[in-house]
């Protein structure tokens, strides 16, 4: 059943962007164009054309650029890894060289310390021997001086004893004794 159209009705002006599709007979609107079975063949043709064009653009332009970028990135990463490995190898070699230099320096310093200790010990021993020799010489000289002084003192003791004997005899007996007699008396007491 058909509904009669309203007499003298003027359609309202369409808003900007609103659909301008005319209502289909019977009060229904027209079918959405992609779902319209009458246009399927044309739509499939244009789909095939645009899909082919898109496939060709992707295959010839976009994908080679992406592949080139990926290859360049892989090459850069590979180069960076090789450079990093080379730097690491160089650092390891420098570390080994540094450790060897350090070990050599320690060995040299120990050798120098031992040599310095040996020189100091030799110098100390030589100085000790020199001081010992000087002290021995001074001791011998002192002993000689003491012996000389003792000999002189002993020589003087005889003279002092003789003089004392003379004075004692003079005091006790009042007589003078000659120095030779006093010396004989002192010698006889000494030998007894």
C-alpha positions in Angstrom: 0.0 0.0 0.0 1.2 3.4 -1.0 0.9 6.4 1.2 -0.1 9.5 -0.4 2.4 12.3 -0.4 1.5 15.3 1.6 0.0 18.1 -0.6 2.0 21.1 -1.0 4.7 20.0 1.4 8.1 21.5 0.7 11.0 19.6 2.0 13.2 21.4 4.5 16.5 22.6 3.3 19.3 20.0 4.0 21.9 20.8 6.5 25.4 21.0 5.4 26.9 17.5 5.2 23.5 15.8 5.6 22.5 13.1 3.2 20.6 14.4 0.1 19.4 11.0 -1.0 15.8 11.1 -2.2 13.4 8.8 -0.4 12.6 5.7 -2.3 9.1 5.1 -3.4 7.1 3.6 -0.7 8.6 5.8 2.0 11.9 4.0 2.3 15.2 5.6 1.7 17.6 4.3 -1.0 20.1 1.5 -0.2 23.6 2.4 1.0 25.7 2.4 -2.2 28.3 -0.2 -1.2 25.5 -2.6 -0.3 23.6 -2.0 -3.5 23.8 -5.2 -5.5 23.4 -3.4 -8.8 26.8 -1.7 -8.4 28.8 -4.8 -7.2 30.5 -5.4 -10.5 31.8 -1.8 -10.8 32.9 -1.8 -7.2 34.8 -5.0 -7.6 36.5 -3.6 -10.7 37.6 -0.5 -9.0 38.7 -2.5 -6.0 40.9 -4.7 -8.2 42.3 -1.6 -9.9 43.1 0.3 -6.7 44.4 -2.9 -5.0 46.7 -3.6 -8.0 47.9 0.0 -8.0 48.5 -0.1 -4.2 50.3 -3.4 -4.6 52.4 -2.1 -7.3 53.3 1.1 -5.3 54.1 -0.9 -2.2 56.2 -3.5 -4.2 58.1 -0.9 -6.3 58.5 2.1 -4.0 57.6 1.7 -0.3 58.9 -1.9 0.4 62.3 -1.4 -1.3 62.7 1.8 0.8 61.8 -0.1 4.0 64.1 -3.0 3.0 66.9 -0.5 2.3 66.4 1.2 5.7 66.4 -2.2 7.4 69.6 -3.3 5.6 71.3 0.1 6.4 70.2 -0.4 10.0 71.5 -3.9 10.1 74.8 -2.8 8.5 75.1 0.1 11.1 74.3 -2.2 14.0 76.8 -4.8 12.7 79.5 -2.1 12.2 78.8 -0.7 15.6 79.1 -4.2 17.2 82.4 -4.7 15.3 83.7 -1.3 16.5 82.6 -2.1 20.0 84.3 -5.5 19.9 87.5 -3.9 18.5 87.3 -1.2 21.3 86.8 -4.0 23.9 89.8 -6.0 22.5 91.9 -2.8 22.5 90.8 -2.1 26.1 91.6 -5.6 27.1 95.0 -5.3 25.5 95.6 -2.0 27.2 94.6 -3.5 30.5 97.0 -6.5 30.0 99.8 -4.0 29.1 99.0 -1.9 32.1 99.0 -4.9 34.4 102.4 -6.0 32.9 103.8 -2.5 33.3 102.5 -2.4 36.9 104.1 -5.8 37.6 107.4 -4.7 36.1 107.3 -1.5 38.1 106.7 -3.4 41.3 109.5 -5.8 40.5 111.9 -2.9 39.7 110.9 -1.1 42.9 111.4 -4.3 45.0 114.8 -4.8 43.3 115.7 -1.2 44.0 114.5 -1.4 47.6 116.6 -4.6 48.1 119.6 -3.0 46.5 119.1 0.1 48.6 118.8 -2.1 51.7 121.9 -4.0 50.7 123.8 -0.7 50.1 122.6 0.7 53.4 123.5 -2.5 55.3 127.0 -2.5 53.6 127.5 1.2 54.4 126.3 0.6 58.0 128.5 -2.4 58.4 131.5 -0.4 56.9 130.7 2.5 59.2 130.4 0.1 62.2 133.7 -1.5 61.4 135.3 1.9 61.0 133.9 3.1 64.3 134.9 -0.2 65.9 138.5 0.2 64.5 138.6 3.8 65.7 137.4 2.9 69.1 139.8 0.0 69.3 142.6 2.3 68.3 141.5 4.9 70.9 141.2 2.1 73.5 144.7 0.9 72.7 146.0 4.4 73.0 144.2 4.9 76.3 145.5 1.7 77.6 149.0 2.7 76.6 148.6 6.1 78.2 147.3 4.4 81.4 150.2 2.0 81.4 152.6 4.9 80.9 150.9 6.8 83.7 151.0 3.7 85.9 154.7 3.2 85.2 155.4 6.9 85.9 153.3 6.7 89.0 155.1 3.5 90.1 158.4 5.2 89.5 157.1 8.2 91.5 155.9 5.8 94.2 159.4 4.6 94.8 160.6 8.2 94.9 157.7 9.1 97.3 158.4 6.0 99.4 162.1 6.9 99.6 161.4 10.5 100.5 158.8 9.4 103.1 161.2 6.9 104.5 163.8 9.6 104.9 161.3 11.9 106.6 160.1 9.2 108.9 163.6 8.2 109.9 164.5 11.9 110.5 161.4 12.4 112.6 161.7 9.3 114.6 165.4 9.1 115.1 166.5 12.6 114.3 169.2 11.2 112.0 169.5 11.9 108.3 169.4 8.9 105.9 170.9 9.1 102.5 168.6 8.8 99.5 170.4 5.6 98.5 169.9 3.9 101.9 166.2 4.9 101.8 165.9 3.5 98.3 167.5 0.2 99.4 165.1 0.0 102.4 162.0 0.6 100.1 163.3 -1.9 97.6 163.8 -4.6 100.3 160.2 -4.0 101.5 158.9 -4.2 98.0 160.6 -7.5 97.2 159.6 -9.1 100.5 
